[in-house]
């Protein structure tokens, strides 16, 4: 299985005690003071100051020590959000991506900002995401993303446990998807489960599984099935919309396709045995 490559960042500046001193503010992206006009040294100094300010505030600084691959970027971000979502109290974490392209970071933060605007769509079904703010540190002055989780609303209860019934799911796949595509039965299929029904937990499980698939050859892992707790069909549709949206960010949908299964869906005739035992997505490599 995939383990996100995170470790605490050792400060490269003297630790501060007491209140922090006034720090230079990141410039607004407008015609009068665009960030692009800053030279590299000025950007680096401002970035150091901003990280020091976060350290003084008590925000964990986590460095991502990995090859700059977009699937790792998403796995690390969703894993961190999943960890921040577990306690009800608000928390923050700063992820530093020294080796990653700035545009990849910007692409994710823009995606999440647009996601939160869909209050009548995905967010209506997945309100646990609404407590998060995800943004570039200093408007992109350095390769870091700040994740902020507000206090959880008491009315949100998405932490349904997964049954992890891989045997029942495998029987269902053998009778349905693998039956219509005989070659699939001969390929290596990985089965994984999301431990909880929280959107961040599901996204963490999904992207860690994508990393696992990408690190393997086609023969080792040509497809994978991710099962989830018993979400309603509306919640599941919101989750699959989120999964597909995140896949399209870096054109992963050119290489991978998702097939969705839910206990309320049925395949073929009205045969109860052709209903999936759990909500699940089948992640399949496209034919090259």
C-alpha positions as a printed Julia matrix, in Angstrom:
288×3 Matrix{Float64}:
   0.0     0.0     0.0
   1.03    3.63   -0.5
   2.28    5.75    2.42
   2.31    9.54    1.91
   5.93   10.81    2.15
   5.5    13.44    4.88
   7.81   14.57    7.64
   8.04   17.62    9.85
  10.07   20.39    8.31
  13.14   21.39   10.3
  13.13   25.21   10.49
  15.95   26.91    8.58
  15.7    29.98   10.78
  16.12   30.66   14.53
  12.93   29.77   16.42
  11.1    32.83   17.67
   9.79   33.25   21.2
   6.82   35.31   22.22
   4.77   37.28   19.74
   5.95   37.37   16.19
   7.32   40.59   14.75
   5.49   42.37   11.93
   6.17   40.54    8.69
   6.02   41.73    5.12
   2.65   40.96    3.59
   2.34   39.13    0.27
   1.48   41.51   -2.54
  -1.94   41.51   -4.13
  -2.07   40.29   -7.68
  -3.01   43.57   -9.3
  -1.46   45.99  -11.75
   0.26   48.06   -9.04
   2.19   45.3    -7.26
   2.06   41.94   -9.05
   3.86   39.05   -7.4
   5.57   38.3   -10.7
   7.63   41.48  -10.34
   9.35   40.13   -7.22
  12.83   38.77   -7.88
  13.7    35.27   -6.65
  15.58   36.49   -3.58
  12.72   38.69   -2.43
  10.23   35.87   -2.94
  12.44   33.46   -0.98
  12.8    35.88    1.92
   9.07   36.56    2.05
   8.35   32.83    1.94
  10.74   32.21    4.88
   9.03   34.94    6.9
   5.6    33.5     6.24
   6.68   29.99    7.24
   8.24   31.38   10.4
   5.0    33.16   11.21
   3.08   29.91   10.83
   5.61   28.15   13.05
   5.16   30.79   15.75
   1.41   30.29   15.47
   1.95   26.59   16.16
   0.99   25.33   12.71
   2.79   22.08   11.78
   5.1    22.52    8.78
   5.18   19.27    6.79
   7.62   18.74    3.95
   6.64   16.43    1.11
   9.75   14.41    0.3
   8.82   12.71   -2.96
   9.12   12.83   -6.7
   6.95   15.63   -8.12
   4.08   13.48   -9.35
   0.52   14.8    -9.46
  -0.99   11.64   -7.94
   1.32   12.05   -4.93
   0.28   15.7    -4.62
  -3.38   14.71   -4.38
  -2.72   11.76   -2.08
  -0.77   13.94    0.34
  -3.33   16.75    0.34
  -6.36   14.5     0.85
  -4.52   12.44    3.49
  -3.74   15.59    5.44
  -7.34   16.78    5.15
  -8.56   13.37    6.33
  -6.32   13.59    9.39
  -7.49   17.13   10.14
 -11.13   16.07    9.78
 -11.01   13.48   12.56
 -11.0    15.82   15.59
 -14.03   18.13   15.9
 -11.87   21.1    16.86
 -10.33   23.34   14.21
  -6.75   22.72   13.12
  -4.24   23.87   10.52
  -1.35   22.28    8.63
   1.11   23.69    6.11
   2.48   21.39    3.41
   5.73   22.41    1.72
   6.25   21.02   -1.8
   9.82   22.07   -2.61
  10.16   19.79   -5.64
   6.71   20.35   -7.14
   5.61   22.66   -9.92
   3.82   25.79   -8.69
   1.11   25.4   -11.34
   0.15   21.98   -9.96
  -0.4    23.52   -6.53
  -2.43   26.36   -8.04
  -4.54   23.89  -10.02
  -5.57   22.04   -6.87
  -6.36   25.13   -4.8
  -8.43   26.56   -7.66
 -10.28   23.25   -7.95
 -11.12   23.21   -4.25
 -12.25   26.85   -4.29
 -14.62   26.16   -7.19
 -15.85   23.02   -5.44
 -16.91   25.04   -2.42
 -18.96   27.33   -4.65
 -21.23   24.38   -5.52
 -23.4    24.8    -2.44
 -26.43   23.31   -4.2
 -24.45   20.46   -5.73
 -21.58   18.45   -4.28
 -21.35   20.53   -1.11
 -25.02   19.98   -0.27
 -24.35   16.22   -0.06
 -20.85   16.47    1.41
 -21.08   19.3     3.97
 -18.03   17.99    5.84
 -15.89   19.62    3.12
 -17.28   23.05    3.92
 -15.16   23.36    7.06
 -11.95   23.39    5.0
 -10.05   26.3     3.47
  -7.19   25.36    1.13
  -4.91   28.06   -0.24
  -1.41   28.89   -1.41
   0.86   30.39    1.23
   1.47   34.05    0.43
  -0.65   33.89   -2.74
   1.91   31.54   -4.26
   5.12   33.24   -3.18
   6.53   29.81   -2.34
   5.69   26.11   -2.91
   3.39   25.58    0.06
  -0.31   25.01    0.73
  -2.06   25.93    3.97
  -5.01   23.74    4.95
  -7.36   25.09    7.6
 -10.15   23.05    9.18
 -12.76   24.96   11.15
 -14.63   23.44   14.09
 -16.91   20.65   12.88
 -20.65   21.25   12.91
 -22.39   18.9    15.33
 -25.08   18.12   12.75
 -22.62   16.5    10.35
 -22.31   12.75   10.79
 -20.47   11.15    7.89
 -18.28    8.76    9.86
 -19.97    5.51    8.88
 -17.72    2.5     9.18
 -16.9     0.4     6.15
 -17.82   -3.3     6.21
 -14.8    -4.17    4.04
 -16.6    -7.2     2.58
 -14.13   -7.82   -0.22
 -15.3   -11.39   -0.8
 -18.9   -10.32   -1.47
 -17.68   -7.5    -3.68
 -15.45   -9.85   -5.62
 -18.37  -12.24   -6.19
 -20.45   -9.33   -7.49
 -17.68   -8.19   -9.84
 -17.22  -11.74  -11.15
 -20.96  -11.93  -11.95
 -21.17   -8.51  -13.57
 -18.26   -6.36  -14.75
 -15.76   -9.19  -15.16
 -18.36  -11.38  -16.82
 -19.0    -8.86  -19.58
 -15.27   -8.21  -19.97
 -13.63  -11.66  -19.78
 -10.1   -10.27  -20.03
 -10.61   -8.41  -16.75
 -10.87  -11.68  -14.83
  -7.35  -12.55  -15.85
  -5.88   -9.26  -14.73
  -4.61   -8.38  -11.3
  -7.36   -6.59   -9.39
  -6.67   -4.78   -6.12
  -9.44   -4.47   -3.52
  -9.38   -1.68   -0.95
 -11.91   -0.06    1.41
 -12.35    3.44    2.71
 -12.43    3.12    6.52
 -15.04    5.86    6.99
 -17.76    7.61    4.99
 -16.25   11.07    5.38
 -15.47   12.62    1.97
 -11.84   13.32    2.86
 -11.35    9.74    4.07
 -12.75    8.4     0.8
 -10.58   10.76   -1.27
  -7.53    9.74    0.76
  -8.24    6.05    0.13
  -8.89    6.71   -3.56
  -5.69    8.68   -4.25
  -3.5     6.37   -2.18
  -4.9     3.54   -4.31
  -4.15    5.52   -7.49
  -0.54    5.94   -6.31
  -0.34    2.21   -5.66
  -1.65    1.47   -9.16
   0.67    3.99  -10.84
   3.7     2.46   -9.11
   2.78   -1.01  -10.39
   2.92   -2.45  -13.87
  -0.24   -3.23  -15.86
   0.22   -6.91  -15.1
   0.53   -6.26  -11.36
  -2.44   -3.87  -11.05
  -4.48   -3.13  -14.13
  -7.59   -2.25  -12.14
  -8.77   -1.74   -8.59
 -12.04   -1.7    -6.65
 -12.59    0.75   -3.8
 -15.54    0.01   -1.53
 -17.14    2.54    0.78
 -19.57    2.59    3.71
 -23.3     2.55    2.98
 -23.69    6.07    1.61
 -27.04    7.13    0.21
 -27.29    7.2    -3.58
 -27.22   11.03   -3.52
 -24.09   11.09   -1.36
 -22.47    8.47   -3.57
 -23.23   10.47   -6.72
 -21.61   13.52   -5.1
 -18.56   11.43   -4.18
 -18.19   10.07   -7.71
 -18.51   13.59   -9.12
 -15.71   14.64   -6.77
 -13.58   11.64   -7.77
 -14.03   12.33  -11.49
 -13.32   16.03  -11.02
 -10.09   15.34   -9.18
  -9.03   12.84  -11.85
  -9.51   15.42  -14.61
  -7.29   18.01  -12.88
  -4.08   16.57  -14.25
  -5.58   14.58  -17.15
  -5.61   11.29  -15.25
  -8.94   10.65  -16.96
  -6.96   10.12  -20.16
  -5.49    6.93  -18.66
  -8.07    5.84  -16.08
 -11.82    5.39  -16.1
 -14.27    4.88  -13.25
 -17.28    2.57  -13.12
 -19.69    3.14  -10.24
 -21.7     0.56   -8.28
 -24.25    1.1    -5.51
 -26.77   -1.17   -3.73
 -29.59    0.94   -5.19
 -28.35    0.35   -8.74
 -28.97   -2.94  -10.49
 -27.46   -4.5   -13.59
 -29.39   -6.51  -16.12
 -32.83   -7.8   -15.13
 -34.46   -7.14  -11.76
 -32.27   -9.71  -10.11
 -31.42   -8.84   -6.51
 -28.14  -10.74   -6.81
 -26.93   -8.22   -9.38
 -26.92   -5.38   -6.88
 -23.6    -4.35   -5.43
 -23.25   -5.2    -1.72
 -21.6    -1.84   -1.07
 -21.04    1.51   -2.82
 -17.88    1.05   -4.88
 -15.84    2.42   -7.77
 -13.95    0.25  -10.19
 -10.79    2.04  -11.31
  -9.68    0.69  -14.65
  -6.71    1.48  -16.87
  -7.8     2.46  -20.34
  -6.56    0.36  -23.22
  -3.49    1.82  -24.87
